[in-house]
Amino acid sequence: MEIRKQYIELLRELIAIPSVSAKEAYLPEAAHLIADAFRGLGADVIYDDTYFAPFVLATFQSKVPNAKQLVIYNHYDVQPAEPLDLWATDAWTLTEKNGKLYGRGVDDDKGNLTARLSAIAEYLTEHNNQLPINITFIVEGSEETSSRHLDDYLAKHHHHLSADLVIWESGGKNVNEEIEIFGGNKGIVTFDMTAKTANNDLHSSLSAIVDSASLRLSQAIASLFDHHGNIAVPHFYDDIAIPNAREKQLVAALPLTRDSLITQHGIKVPLYTDRNGDDLKETLYFKPTINIEGIQSGYNSAGVKTVLPATATAKAEARLVPNMDPDVTLQRIKDHLQEQGLSDIVVTKTLGQPGYRSDMSDSEILRVIDITAHYYKAQPIVIPTSPGTGPMFYIHEALQAPIASLGIGYSHALDHAPNENIRLTDYNQHIDVIKELIRSYEL
Ligand SMILES: [Zn+2]
C-alpha cells in the first residue's frame, strides 16, 4: 500500500501543474516530473522537447530473452478547468472526498498514468526488480489539442518502437458498472464553412434581389444531408471499412437502446435511424457523420435589426470510420458544393485525424479480455470502436499492434467538465489489472 500512496502523492503533484495544452501552459513542468518518476523506477527515458509539448518515452527492459513488448500510451496535458465557479473543490488541488479523488486531469489522464506506474512499481518490488515483458510508455502533452505532433514524433522514433499489444490512455466502467474495453475510435476532419455575399451588410430591402450570406450558408449546409438522415455528398460512404461479423456482434450486445437515448437527453426530433430504418448501434459505431458545431451570422442581439448579412460562418466536422481519409473526405464535400452551384462557400480545414479499429479477435486482445473477466468476475463489454475520436490510428501505424483501451474511469468521471473525479476503488482495481496483465506473461 505504501507504493500506491507514493504514487497518489505523484498524482497530487501532477494535478497541481495546470498543464493545459490549449494554453500551451506548464507542459515541460509536467513532462519533467513524469520523466523523473520513470527514472526513479529504473526506466530508460528519452525526453524529446523538439515540440511545444515534450514527449516522454520510458522503457522498462526485461531480462527474459525474446520478451514480448507492451506499449502504454498516456498524456499529461489536460483540458482547461474553466468555468472555475462550477467546481466544488479547487481544480488544481487533488482532493479526496467520500472515496473519490477530485481534480482536473484525475481521470483524463494523469490518474491512469500514476495507477500504471504503481502497478509496475509494485510488480518490480514483489519480483526482485524483474519484469517478464518489456514495457514502453509513450507519454505526450498535446492529446487534448488533437495530438498535433504525434505522427511526426512516432516516425522519428520508430526504431525504438515495436509492440505486441498497446494499452490505451483511459477507459472505465459504464452506467451499469460494467467494465468496458475499447479497440478503436473514429477519425475526424473539422472545417470552417464561410459565405461572403457582399463587401458589407446591406439594407434588408435588398433581399428582394440579393442572397444573404446567412441564407447561402444555410443552403450549403442543408445540401449536405437528405431528408432520411443520410449524407448526400457523393462518394462520402465509398471507402468506409465494413464491420465484420464479430464487430457487429459485439456492438449488438451493447446496452444502448433508442428509448434510453431519447429519455436521457430529452431528444425532441426523430432519430436518423427512425427515418431511414438503419440499425441504431451499427450507425452510431460504424458510420461516418457530418455535424454543424456552430453558426454565426448577422444580428443576434435584442430587438429588431432589418439587415441582410454579408458574411456567415459555420464550424463543422465529419467523424470518419477507418479507411476514410480526412483530406479526401473534405475534398468530396468541396466538390459537392461546387456541383450544387455553391462554389462561393469557402471550406477551410482546421484539424484532421484518421480512425482506427483493432482486430478484437487478436490473441493479445483476448488476453486482456480474459484477465479483465477473471479479475472483475464478469465479462467486460467489448467495444470495437468508440464513436469519439483519438489518435489510435497513428500509434497503430507506427507499432502495427492491436490496441485495448481500459482504465480507472466510471460514468460520472466528468472528463473535460467541472468536478472531474475518479473512485479510489476503480483506481486500485486498475492497478491490480495491470499487474495481472504483466503477470500473465510470466513463463
Ligand atoms: Zn485523454
Residues whose N, C-alpha, C, O or C-beta is under 5 A from the ligand:
A	BS01	ZN	D108 D109 E169
